[in-house]
C-alpha cells in the first residue's frame, strides 16, 4: 500500500503569530522540523505540505517534498473542519486507496511515524490509527463536578483513578477514501496509539510553544550527548 504524509501548515494563527514558521529550534521552524521527521522515518512514499502561504513552496522545494497551495477558504475559522479536510484531500493527487498520515507541525516531539504505520499494518482488525495521551488526574467537567472520581470519603489516590484519554493531535492515519467518507481523519475502528505526556504535546498557545522548545532541546541533547 502506498503511504503518504500530509503536513498542514496554514499561515494564520491567532494565539501564536506565525506559529508554523517562526524559529523554534536552531533557526528551524515547526514546519522545517516536521518535514525532516517525516523524511527521516523513511516510511512515506510522498510528503505533501498544504499551506495558503505561497512562499512555503520554497521550503517544500528545499526539502524535496511536494507543495499544495491551499484555497484560503480552507484556512478560515468559520469554515467547518470537515470541509477543510476534504478540500485538502481532494487536492492531493493520490488514489483513494492511499494510506494518509495527517502530521501537524504543532506536535514537534512526536516522530514515531514508522512505528505507527507498522502497528496499523500488523493489526488488521483496525482501519485507522490516532495518537492519544493517557491522563490519570482529578478531572472536573464544565459544571465543575468530578468526572473520574468523587468528593469526600469516596475519593481515591490518583493511581487508582479511572484514566481519561486525550486525542492529542500528533498523528492520524487512515486510507484517503475513509477520511473522505467519514469527513474526519479516522475510520470506524481506530487503533489508539498511546504517547507520553510530553511526546504528545500540541502547541496552541505561546506558553505551550516555549514549553515545547525546552522539551525538544532536551530530547535532542539526550539523543546527541
N, C-alpha and C positions, 0 to 999 in steps of 0.2 A: 504493500500500500504506500502511496505517495504521502509524505508528511511535510507540511509547511508551517511556518510561523508567521503570524501577523502581529506586528508591533504597532499599536495605536498611539499616535502622538499628536494630538491637536495642539494648536497654538495657544488658545486662551485657557487661563487657569485663574479663577477668582481669588483664591486664598494664597496661592504661591505663584507670583508672576513668573512667566516663562519657566514653569516648573520642569518641563521635559528637556529644556535646552540650556538652562543656566548651569554654571560649573558646579559639579557635585564632588568629584574626586580627581585630583591631579589634572585639573582643567578639562576633564571629561564630563559630559552631561549624562543624565539618566538614560537618554536615548542612546548615546555612544556606548555606554556600559551594557545595555540590554542587547544591542546588536552583537557586541563581542561575546556575550554569554551564549546567545543563540548559536553563533557560528562555532564557538568552542565546543559546544555539545556534540557537534558532528552528526546530529540525528535528523536534521532538516534538509529536504531536497531543494527548498527555496525559502527565502526570508523576505517578507514584504513589510515596508514601513508605510503606514497610512497617515497622512497629515494634510491639513489645509494650508500649511506654510510651504510655499514653493521652494524656498532656499534649503529645506530639509532634503531635497533631491540631491544636493551636493554631498550631504552627509551619507546618504544611501550609496551614492556612486563611490565615494571614498572607501566605503566598507564593503563594496562589491555585493550589495543587496538591492532588491527591487524597490521602486517607489511608486506609490499610488496617491495621486493628488485627490484629496477628498473634497467632495462638494461641501461648501461652507455650511449648508443647511444641516449637515450631519455633525456639526460641532456646536450647535445651539442648545442651550439648556432646555428650551421648550420643545425640542424635537424628541419624541419618545425614543427610549434606548433601543427598542426592537427595530425601529425604522433605521436608526444609525447602523446597527449591527448588520442588518440585511443589505443596506446600501453598500457597505464596505465589502461584504462577501460577494455580492453580485459583481462588483468591480474587479474582484480578484480573478485572474484568468486561470482558474484551476477547475478540474472536473468535480462534480458533486460528490464523488467517492473519496476525495482527498481528505486526509485527516488534518484538521486545522488546530494548531496551538495558538491560543489567544494569550499574548505575552505583554502585559502592560509594563512600561518602563518604570512606573511608580513603585514597583516591587524590586528594588535593586539587590536585595540579599539572596533571593531565590534564584537558583540556576540549575536545578536538577531536572532539566528537560529530558535528558536521555533516560533517567530512571522513570519518569512519568510515562513516556511512550512505551517503554519496556513493560511497565506494570500493566498498562491497559491491554497490551498485546497478549500478555500471559493470563489475563482474566477475562475470558470470552463472555462471561455472564453479564459484564458491564458494557454499556455502549458509549461511555464517555468518562471524563475524569475532571475533578475540580479539587483545588487545594483548600484545606480548612485548618484552622487553629483550634486546638482543644483548650478550653478555658475552664478552670476549676476554681472559681471565685464566688463571692457572695453577690449575686445579681438581683437588682430590683427592676421591675417593669416600669412603663411610663406612668403608672399610677402610684409608683414608689412602694409597691407591695413585692414581697420576695418571689422570685421565680424558681429558684432551685434549693431553697431552704426555708426554715420557719423561724420567726422571732420567738424568744422566750426559752423555756426549758427544752423545746424540741430542736434547738439549734445544735448543729454538729460541727466537728472540726472540718477545715477546708478539704482535707484529704478524703473525706467521706462524702463530699458533696456530689450531686449528680452533675456531670460536666455539661457545658453548653459549647456548641461549636460555631465558630465564626467563618463565613465564607470570606477568605482574606484577599481574594482578587489577585493572587500571584500568578495563577495559571488556570486556564480551562482548555480542555482537549476533547474534540468531538469531530465526526465527519461533517464536512461542509453542508451536505444535504440535511443532516439532522439539526444543525444550528439554524438553517433556513426554515425548516418546518416548525421548530419549537420557538423560533424568534428569540432565542437565548443561546448561551454558549455551551449548554449541556444537553444531553439526551434525556431519556425517561428513566434510565437506570445508571446513574453516575457512580463511579468509584471515588470515594472520598480519601484523598491523599493528605495525610496529616503532615504539617510542618511545625517547626519550633516557633515559639512566640516571636523571636526576632527575625527568623527566616521568612516569616510571612508578613512582615511589616508592609503596610501600604501607605504611601505618602499622600496626605490630603491637606496638611497644614504646615506652616513654617517650622513649628516645633518638631513635627514628625520628620521633616526634611533634615533638620540639624541632627536629630537623634539617629537617623539612618546613616548620615555621614560618619558619625562616630562608630557605629556598629560595622559599617562596611570597611572603614580604615583598619579596625581591629582584626576583622576577618582576613583582609589582605596581608597584614603583618604576621598573623599566625600561619598563613599558608606560605609566606616567604620570610622565614626567620633570618 
